[in-house]
Amino acid sequence: MGLNIKQIIIPSNFSFINYDDKIKQIEWLIEEFKKEECNLIFSASIDGKFSENMIRPFNNKNTLTDEYYDKLFKFCKKHNYGLHPMFSAYGIDYFKKNFTWFKDKINEYDLYDKSKPIDIYNTIMFLEVRNDDWTEEKLYKYIDCLNYMLDYDIDTIWTKEKDGLEYLAARLSKIKYSDIREFKYLNYINYLSDDTDGLPGCTVTYTLMVRTGDLSIVPCHRTSYQKFIYGKYKVEDNKIIGIEA
């Protein structure tokens, strides 16, 4: 008996991918973890060709070559790994170009099951850098990027599926599609449960995040600083008795 860890996820800029000996070492570790029934997962923490070294600089700028990206995407394909680019105020001017580039690369390297279009978001998840450098101008650019992403997906995914736009609206509004109507919908619905919303859980807009150390209620795990605390659960005799806002 003991703690059984099913998976370990390591965000990585994949700088190791340029060195064959390091690739062999990491793949050896992947197999060793499998023997213990644990998945060792590397998630590609890269922001895209058009802003990579500006936002998260590499020690060696020569790392970011076409060969680097080729080997990275092939490695992700081989091990079924995903990517998580970041929205940032600093690089928001380049995000549209990076977004389209990511989508093209995911298709080029066949990183998802194309018979299940929504599966592309199991391959790539866009996150937000929640620093204090978001000006009003940058926020409007962020909104413009979100609209660009939505228009792109509507054109390439949702309008190509039966009742796709209605299903998309249900997902974005957090309504269960099965609560709207009851029938077989979308050719990939067997891939999803009827009640799924398909959205990642890390976003300020709808996630309640509680810090387990002191039961503070915070916007998200990236902004759990003292000045952002909404409130705390009040505890007496090891029981929650209320909330202090």
C-alpha positions in Angstrom: 0.0 0.0 0.0 1.1 3.6 -0.6 0.8 6.6 -2.7 0.2 5.7 -6.4 1.0 8.6 -8.8 -0.7 8.1 -12.1 1.1 10.9 -14.0 3.6 13.6 -13.7 3.4 16.6 -16.0 6.5 18.8 -16.7 6.1 22.1 -18.6 9.2 22.4 -20.8 10.5 24.6 -23.5 11.9 21.4 -25.1 15.4 22.8 -25.3 16.6 19.2 -24.9 15.2 18.4 -28.3 18.4 19.6 -30.0 20.5 17.0 -28.3 20.2 13.4 -29.3 21.8 12.1 -26.0 19.3 14.1 -23.9 16.3 12.8 -26.0 17.5 9.2 -25.3 17.8 10.0 -21.6 14.3 11.4 -21.4 12.8 8.6 -23.4 14.5 6.1 -21.1 12.9 7.9 -18.2 9.5 7.8 -19.9 9.8 4.0 -20.2 11.0 3.6 -16.6 8.0 5.5 -15.3 5.7 3.4 -17.4 7.1 0.3 -15.6 5.8 1.9 -12.4 2.4 2.5 -14.1 3.0 6.3 -14.1 2.9 8.5 -17.2 5.8 11.0 -17.4 4.4 13.8 -19.6 6.2 16.8 -21.1 4.0 19.6 -22.1 5.5 22.0 -24.7 5.7 25.4 -23.1 6.3 27.4 -26.2 4.5 30.5 -27.5 5.0 30.3 -31.3 7.6 31.1 -33.9 6.8 34.8 -34.1 7.4 35.8 -30.5 9.2 32.8 -28.9 12.5 34.3 -27.9 11.0 37.7 -27.0 8.6 36.4 -24.4 10.5 33.5 -22.9 14.1 33.9 -23.9 16.3 30.9 -24.5 19.9 31.0 -23.3 21.0 30.2 -26.8 19.0 32.0 -29.5 20.3 29.6 -32.1 18.1 27.0 -30.5 15.0 28.2 -32.2 15.5 26.8 -35.7 13.1 25.1 -38.1 14.8 21.9 -37.1 14.0 22.5 -33.4 10.3 22.9 -34.2 10.3 19.9 -36.5 11.9 17.7 -33.8 9.6 19.1 -31.1 6.4 18.4 -33.0 7.6 14.9 -34.0 8.4 14.2 -30.4 5.0 15.3 -29.3 3.4 13.1 -32.0 5.4 10.1 -30.9 4.5 10.4 -27.2 1.1 12.0 -27.6 2.1 15.1 -25.8 0.4 18.5 -26.0 1.3 22.2 -26.1 0.4 25.2 -23.9 1.2 28.6 -25.4 0.6 31.7 -23.3 -1.3 34.9 -24.0 0.8 37.7 -22.6 0.5 41.5 -22.7 4.1 41.6 -23.8 3.5 39.5 -26.9 -0.1 40.1 -27.7 0.7 41.8 -31.0 2.0 38.5 -32.3 -0.7 36.2 -31.0 -2.8 36.0 -34.1 0.1 34.9 -36.3 1.2 32.4 -33.6 -2.3 31.0 -33.3 -2.6 30.3 -37.0 0.9 28.9 -37.0 0.1 26.5 -34.2 -3.1 25.3 -35.9 -1.2 24.7 -39.1 1.5 22.8 -37.4 -0.9 20.6 -35.4 -2.5 19.7 -38.7 0.8 19.2 -40.5 2.1 16.8 -37.9 -1.2 15.1 -37.4 -1.3 15.7 -33.6 -5.0 15.0 -33.2 -7.7 12.7 -34.5 -9.2 14.7 -37.4 -12.4 12.7 -37.2 -13.0 14.4 -33.8 -12.5 18.1 -34.6 -12.8 19.3 -31.0 -9.9 17.0 -30.1 -7.5 19.7 -31.3 -8.0 21.4 -27.9 -6.8 18.3 -26.1 -3.6 18.9 -28.0 -3.2 22.6 -27.4 -4.4 24.8 -24.5 -4.0 28.5 -24.5 -3.3 30.1 -21.2 -3.1 33.6 -19.9 -0.1 35.3 -18.3 -1.8 37.1 -15.5 0.8 39.8 -14.7 0.1 43.4 -13.9 1.2 44.8 -17.3 -2.2 44.5 -19.0 -3.1 48.0 -20.0 -6.5 48.9 -21.4 -5.0 49.0 -24.9 -3.5 45.5 -24.5 -6.8 44.2 -23.2 -8.6 45.4 -26.3 -6.0 43.6 -28.4 -6.6 40.5 -26.3 -10.3 40.7 -27.0 -9.5 41.1 -30.7 -7.4 38.0 -30.5 -10.2 36.0 -28.9 -12.6 37.1 -31.6 -10.0 36.0 -34.2 -9.6 32.6 -32.6 -13.4 32.2 -32.4 -13.9 33.2 -36.1 -11.1 30.8 -37.1 -12.7 27.9 -35.3 -16.2 28.7 -36.5 -14.9 28.6 -40.1 -12.7 25.5 -39.7 -14.6 23.4 -37.2 -18.1 24.4 -36.1 -19.8 25.3 -39.4 -18.6 22.0 -40.8 -20.4 20.0 -38.2 -24.2 19.3 -38.0 -25.6 21.7 -35.3 -22.0 22.7 -34.6 -22.8 26.4 -33.8 -25.5 25.5 -31.4 -23.2 23.1 -29.6 -20.4 25.7 -29.5 -22.8 28.2 -27.9 -23.7 25.6 -25.3 -20.1 25.0 -24.5 -19.2 28.7 -24.2 -22.2 29.4 -22.0 -21.5 26.4 -19.8 -24.9 24.9 -20.6 -25.2 21.1 -21.0 -26.1 20.4 -24.6 -28.4 17.6 -23.4 -30.4 20.3 -21.5 -31.1 22.1 -24.8 -32.4 19.3 -26.9 -32.3 15.5 -26.9 -31.1 13.8 -30.1 -27.9 12.4 -31.6 -25.7 15.3 -32.5 -22.2 15.8 -34.1 -20.3 12.9 -35.5 -17.8 13.0 -32.6 -20.3 13.1 -29.7 -19.4 9.5 -28.7 -15.9 11.0 -28.0 -17.5 13.4 -25.4 -20.0 12.6 -22.7 -23.4 14.3 -23.1 -22.8 16.5 -20.2 -19.3 17.7 -21.0 -18.5 21.3 -21.6 -15.1 20.6 -23.1 -13.5 23.6 -21.6 -10.3 23.7 -19.6 -10.7 24.5 -15.9 -8.0 27.2 -15.4 -9.7 30.5 -16.2 -10.7 33.3 -13.9 -14.2 33.7 -15.5 -15.9 30.7 -13.9 -13.5 28.7 -11.7 -13.7 28.8 -7.9 -10.1 28.2 -6.6 -9.4 27.4 -3.0 -5.9 27.4 -1.7 -5.6 24.3 0.5 -3.0 25.6 2.8 -5.2 28.2 4.5 -8.5 27.8 2.6 -8.2 31.2 0.9 -10.5 31.8 -2.1 -8.4 33.2 -5.0 -9.0 34.0 -8.7 -6.9 31.1 -9.9 -3.7 29.1 -9.1 -1.6 31.7 -10.9 -2.9 34.7 -8.9 -3.1 33.3 -5.4 -1.2 36.3 -3.9 -2.3 38.1 -0.8 -3.6 41.2 -2.6 -5.9 39.1 -4.8 -7.6 37.0 -2.1 -11.4 37.2 -2.3 -12.0 35.7 1.2 -11.4 32.7 3.4 -13.4 29.8 4.7 -13.7 30.1 8.5 -12.8 27.0 10.4 -13.6 25.9 14.0 -12.9 22.5 15.5 -11.6 21.3 12.1 -14.9 22.1 10.4 -15.8 24.9 7.9 -18.4 27.1 9.6 -18.7 30.0 7.1 -16.9 32.4 4.8 -15.2 35.6 5.5 -15.3 37.8 2.4 
